[in-house]
C-alpha cells in the first residue's frame, strides 16, 4: 500500500495505490477530474478502471465535486456517511450549495488558480452508506471514523496498520498553528471529534488543506482551547469585525 499526495485545484488529493486497485480518499473538486485522470493513466501508468472506490467525506465542493463524474469515467463506487437526508436539501440547502461553490471559486482566486467550472450535483448518489468504524468495501485495511462538527456527516479515513488518518477538514494549519475550519456547524460534536482523534493516537494526520502532519499534545490542547462553543459560519468573522467597529465608534 502506497499513499500518493498531489496538489489539487484548492485542496490536497490523496490516492492510495495497491497492486490491483486504487482508492481515492475524498471526492475532490470538479476541476480536478482531468488531473486525476492524468495521475492514474500517465503518472501511475494504470487504467482508469483500477480506481475502485471514492470516499466522500462531506459534501463541500472540494470534497464531493468530482465524485459522480469519476464514477462515470472509471466504474468505481462511492462511499459516504449514512444519513437520512441530503446535506443540500430544500431551498435553503440549494442556496447554501451556490454559496459554497462561490466560496470555493473565491479560494481558488486567492490561490491564483485559473478559473474553472466548479458546478456539481448538490445531491450525492451513494453506493455504500457507512457508519462509524465501518470498513471500506474492497479495502478492509481502511475504516471510517465519524468526525462530525464541520458538517453533520464528516468522515475521517483510518488505516489501522500504519496508524495514518485522513481527516478532511477537521482542522487546518495557519501560521504553524492548527485551528478549526470555517464553518463549524456543530461545536459540541466538533469537540467530541477532536477528542476521538486524540484517543486514536495516530502516527500522522493527512489534511485536506495541507500535507501529512504530526500533532503534539500541545497542538491538541490548542485546538480544544480555540474550538468554538457556538456555531461558526463563513459570515461569523465579518459579523465580529462589524461588531468591533460599532463598539469603537460608540466608545
TATA-V760257 format. One record per helix or strand of 2 or more residues. SS is the DSSP state (H for helix, E for strand). FROM is the first residue (numbers start at 0). TO is the last residue. If there is no record, write none. Layout:
{{SS FROM TO} {SS FROM TO}}
This chain:
{{E 1 6} {E 11 16} {E 21 23} {H 29 42} {H 47 49} {E 50 55} {H 60 63} {H 66 73} {E 76 80} {H 89 109} {E 127 129} {E 134 135} {E 138 145} {E 154 158} {E 163 165} {E 171 173} {E 176 178} {H 186 199} {E 203 205} {E 211 212} {H 216 225} {H 235 249}}
